[in-house]
Amino acid sequence: MPHPEPAITIAGRRISANDPCYIIAEIGVNHDGDLDIAHQMIDAAKECGADAVKFQTFRTEANILADAPKAEYQQRQTGEGSQFDMVRKLELGFDEFTRLKAHCDDIGIEFLTTAFDPEALEFVLSLSPVCLKWPSGEITNLTLLRQAAASGLPVLLSTGMASLADIDRAAEELRGKCDFAVLQCVSDYPAALEDQNLRVMPAFAAAFGTPVGFSDHTLGSAAAIAARALGMAVLEKHFTLDATRPGPDHAASMEPEEFKAMVATLRALEAGLGDGVKRPVKAELSTRDVARKSLVFAGDLPAGHVLEAGDILAKRPGDGMGPEYIDMVMGRTLTGAVSADQRVEMSDLGER
């Protein structure tokens, strides 16, 4: 039997490598601070087949100092200037997130939003989300992690920029208080395929005894598809309506048509992953009879002949005694005369 995979439950749904992948369309701040665009993106994500959308909930003043520099990728996308000013333009208010949550409930897609400060997390919890998506930058924020753990909600822990020690410390804050999954992540936007280290996911599953996932900042779907075959149970992928927009995350995000195609590919792949038990499938059975071989006599042989090397051949089709029985046949005495290409049957064979 296959080795049982670690599993958690989100909103009554089992999350593991052996179950359909939980796919999150990360809207993040790709609404550019525009509530109408945020609503449009929820509809688009639902149409693409995502299980959930994910936003970012924060109060700029509670998170960023006025002199905080931009990350290199933010400078590439938005130019020089203040991180505080850039982020402030992308901020949505708590009341706006309440409306976005209601929209998700109305159309049947799960609403997630990452909180970056205690007040924001308290508000997020008031919305009764099905789980908490944890940002890579807060993996060492023990106070905030403890607040999350106390909620009892499942936590999807992103690990960008983290060492194994960082992840282990965060896991200790969560273990025994709430379920969690560990997500491989590389915090670059877009992130290079060669930096992804996807083989760390099975290592995470073994080390932490949890489902694993992938917060994917690469371009395209190749990394996500490879990750699914390596046990990815949760996928978070940046989502945008237009990758050419100037915001910090658009260039590392997937547009709707490509996102929809990725979801379709992942769902098709899941059907092919199977249960890990090797057995012939129904579609192979007719081929098996044609492609395998039967034992036949190599030539005309008289009764009483003792079978030896060269007397028996294997030829198609495989509707007779299979060649795996050759050792049982050799050395036996024929009970009667046989002809060339005649299939070997037990009734032809006497004692050794």
Salt bridges, closest charged atoms under 4 A:
ASP19 OD2 - ARG14 NH1 2.48
GLU26 OE2 - LYS54 NZ 2.85
GLU26 OE1 - HIS238 NE2 3.23
ASP32 OD2 - ARG245 NE 2.66
ASP32 OD1 - HIS250 NE2 2.98
ASP43 OD1 - HIS103 NE2 2.75
GLU47 OE2 - LYS260 NZ 3.21
ASP51 OD1 - ARG13 NH1 3.01
ASP51 OD2 - ARG267 NH2 3.08
GLU61 OE2 - ARG88 NH1 2.34
GLU91 OE1 - ARG88 NE 3.82
ASP105 OD2 - LYS101 NZ 2.96
ASP117 OD1 - ARG59 NH2 3.10
GLU119 OE1 - ARG59 NH1 2.75
ASP166 OD1 - ARG169 NH2 2.99
GLU172 OE2 - ARG175 NH1 2.38
GLU173 OE1 - ARG146 NE 2.89
ASP188 OD1 - ARG76 NH2 3.82
ASP216 OD2 - LYS237 NZ 2.91
GLU236 OE2 - LYS54 NZ 3.19
GLU236 OE1 - LYS133 NZ 3.35
GLU270 OE2 - ARG228 NE 2.97
GLU270 OE1 - ARG267 NH1 3.14
ASP275 OD2 - ARG279 NH2 3.23
ASP311 OD2 - HIS305 NE2 2.77
ASP319 OD1 - ARG343 NE 2.95
ASP341 OD1 - LYS315 NZ 2.73
